[in-house]
């Protein structure tokens, strides 16, 4: 298994254990569908996003508050995922 594959597995696990159930579901499902398509740079950005507070992530993902500049594109991708899939379906 190469380093990127290991990183993807680690990020998938971190996506599932956020603390807020809604973010667990959203990020778990997003990770399952998108991590394998992400470049190394995109994975790095996703990893940085996972260090953010759950309350902030939830507000960014639901459009209640604008995300930090470095996460604008990624959060938009998550918001699109939520709108297309409901984000919470397993």
Backbone torsions as a table, in degrees:
resi	resn	phi	psi	omega
1	UNK	NA	130.6	-178.8
2	UNK	-82.9	170.9	-175.3
3	UNK	-61.1	-39.5	-179.7
4	UNK	-66.0	-37.5	178.9
5	UNK	-66.4	-39.9	176.1
6	UNK	-62.8	-43.3	179.1
7	UNK	-62.4	-42.8	178.5
8	UNK	-60.4	-43.8	179.0
9	UNK	-62.9	-42.7	179.3
10	UNK	-63.8	-43.8	179.9
11	UNK	-66.7	-35.6	176.9
12	UNK	-61.8	-44.3	178.5
13	UNK	-63.6	-42.8	179.0
14	UNK	-64.9	-30.5	179.3
15	UNK	-68.1	-27.1	-175.9
16	UNK	-86.4	-13.2	-173.6
17	UNK	-124.9	64.7	-175.1
18	UNK	-87.7	-41.2	-175.3
19	UNK	122.7	-43.6	175.2
20	UNK	-97.2	123.5	-174.4
21	UNK	-54.1	-42.2	-179.7
22	UNK	-59.8	-43.0	-179.9
23	UNK	-72.0	-33.9	174.2
24	UNK	-55.4	-49.9	-176.7
25	UNK	-67.9	-46.5	-179.0
26	UNK	-61.9	-53.1	-175.0
27	UNK	-71.4	-33.8	176.6
28	UNK	-60.8	-50.2	-178.6
29	UNK	-68.3	-39.3	176.3
30	UNK	-61.3	-46.3	-179.2
31	UNK	-60.9	-42.6	179.9
32	UNK	-60.0	-36.3	-177.6
33	UNK	-88.2	-26.5	-169.3
34	UNK	-114.2	-28.1	-172.9
35	UNK	-56.7	-39.4	-177.6
36	UNK	-67.7	-15.1	179.4
37	UNK	-96.9	-9.9	-173.9
38	UNK	-81.7	142.3	173.8
39	UNK	-74.5	172.3	178.4
40	UNK	-60.0	-41.3	178.6
41	UNK	-65.4	-41.0	178.1
42	UNK	-66.6	-37.8	176.3
43	UNK	-62.7	-40.4	178.4
44	UNK	-61.5	-42.5	179.1
45	UNK	-65.9	-41.3	177.2
46	UNK	-62.9	-41.9	177.8
47	UNK	-60.5	-43.7	177.9
48	UNK	-62.5	-38.7	177.7
49	UNK	-60.4	-38.2	-178.3
50	UNK	-67.5	-15.4	175.5
51	UNK	-80.6	-11.7	-178.5
52	UNK	-75.8	158.2	178.9
53	UNK	-63.9	138.4	-179.6
54	UNK	-58.3	-41.1	179.7
55	UNK	-60.2	-43.1	177.8
56	UNK	-64.0	-46.4	179.7
57	UNK	-57.8	-43.6	-179.7
58	UNK	-63.4	-46.5	179.9
59	UNK	-64.1	-39.1	177.1
60	UNK	-65.2	-45.2	-175.0
61	UNK	-68.6	-27.3	179.7
62	UNK	-98.0	2.3	175.9
63	UNK	78.9	12.3	180.0
64	UNK	-73.7	-31.7	-177.4
65	UNK	-140.1	144.4	176.1
66	UNK	-70.3	138.9	179.6
67	UNK	-75.1	166.5	171.2
68	UNK	-58.3	149.0	-175.4
69	UNK	-53.5	-40.1	-176.4
70	UNK	-68.7	-12.7	-178.3
71	UNK	-111.9	4.9	-174.6
72	UNK	-54.5	-51.4	-176.7
73	UNK	-66.0	-43.4	-179.0
74	UNK	-65.9	-43.1	178.8
75	UNK	-65.2	-36.8	176.4
76	UNK	-62.1	-39.7	176.9
77	UNK	-63.0	-41.1	177.9
78	UNK	-66.1	-42.4	178.6
79	UNK	-62.4	-40.2	176.8
80	UNK	-63.7	-42.8	176.7
81	UNK	-57.9	-46.3	-179.0
82	UNK	-62.0	-44.7	-176.3
83	UNK	-68.4	-32.4	-179.6
84	UNK	-80.8	-34.8	-172.6
85	UNK	-113.1	-8.7	-171.4
86	UNK	85.9	-16.4	174.8
87	UNK	70.1	-19.4	-174.0
88	UNK	-109.8	-8.7	-179.7
89	UNK	-71.4	138.0	-179.9
90	UNK	-85.4	NA	NA
